[in-house]
């Protein structure tokens, strides 16, 4: 059996009881380590689960899928995923490949940032399409997500912006070489996201989003040291919320009175 | 301390390890019992948690909030919520009241249908605004959710439709009386949702949604006997997916190849 097990968002105890029971009985346990991270380290996970974890980066999961799955034909194999397993396309692809090989798949759901984001008090039903904000480079500065934020705003909806993470990314120079050199991990902060949005605003003729638009910055949702601030986009460009992971919300134009009241506790000016 | 603890979507073992530890140490444990249900009964929960559960219906939570919270000033009180605690407005309101009373609040996140819905293979980032489909009565047949579905469709987005549940609703006749008589619990099925949508179609001039629009019906997501079917809206009106809870998706007009491939396993004609 091939198990996809969500780990939730905080530390090792955010796994479900069902998930933990399965991890403990599995012959091989992989930890997907490139679409998200927990606030605790891998050692803490291994100790708590009582299992050796095999770190699975993008290469291993995308190119080594056969290897991972073939074991699951005759034994129990688990892939642990931060958040909920169906948050990323790669995992859907893995399930398809498993089914082709006639391997049974079971998914253990858990908290995802897509619903945990409700902790800021905004109603989950008032969010539009979720967008991703990628790190810009000197030569690649995509901004198509901005139109989606504006579109949500016009429809009176909030936008959850997932912020880029780069883990085990080869350097540009080593991309074509046999021996890859990897960059240090990078996690986009709400500050960096705000700066990129302000850059886009300079060039755009948007009349729905501007420097004064209300935004929410969240850090380490679900962890003990979770932080939330609500302020204007321009103010957010100087906010420091500490370590990863961060999430960013562009608030819709009209708030429900309960949303408004709830946000007061996070307001900074 | 006042704890809001998500139970996830399936049975008693879908609580997180952290959540279970807290339940076991709490002095009073309420189970919110009107916005959702688990597939296992209350007795199974009590036995597994080793705690007596106080069933909290809408009246108790909305009118008895003071009573629930005042205990939390001097002892540990938990409110257990199916799914993730911030899925419903009532719980946000409770947190606000707790803060007014200067009671510390802690939230333990868990899987919510809003992200677990990814189990059907549709990308979570391709969903627009979530809508709720309410039970119609002879005199009350709201259809404002239909415009939202059409709007998502025009934006090339899927729509998750949460289906109404009625638990401990007083009968119309007893509403004004002192002694309330309660209706049997009702949970909208994908079949009923499809029938209502087809009714709306008859009266509307929609050119984006029609009888042949692709829909997905899901039952008991996260449970052992989870079921998923994908078919046209008209076909869905004759589909029986068994016991509650059901969820419904109106699929957007364009599918990603991976979404398309994944849905094949659920297709019926």
Interface residues (C-beta under 8 A of the other chain):
Chain A: X6 X8 X9 X10 X12 X13 X14 X15 X16 X17 X18 X20 X21 X83 X84 X85 X86 X87 X89 X92 X93 X95 X96 X99 X107 X109 X110 X111 X112 X114 X115 X116 X118 X119 X121 X123 X124 X125 X126 X127 X128 X129 X130 X131 X132 X151 X155 X157 X221 X222 X258 X261 X262 X265
Chain B: X6 X8 X9 X10 X12 X13 X14 X15 X16 X17 X18 X20 X21 X83 X84 X85 X86 X87 X89 X92 X93 X95 X96 X99 X107 X109 X110 X111 X112 X114 X115 X116 X118 X119 X121 X123 X124 X125 X126 X127 X128 X129 X130 X131 X132 X151 X155 X157 X221 X222 X258 X261 X262 X265
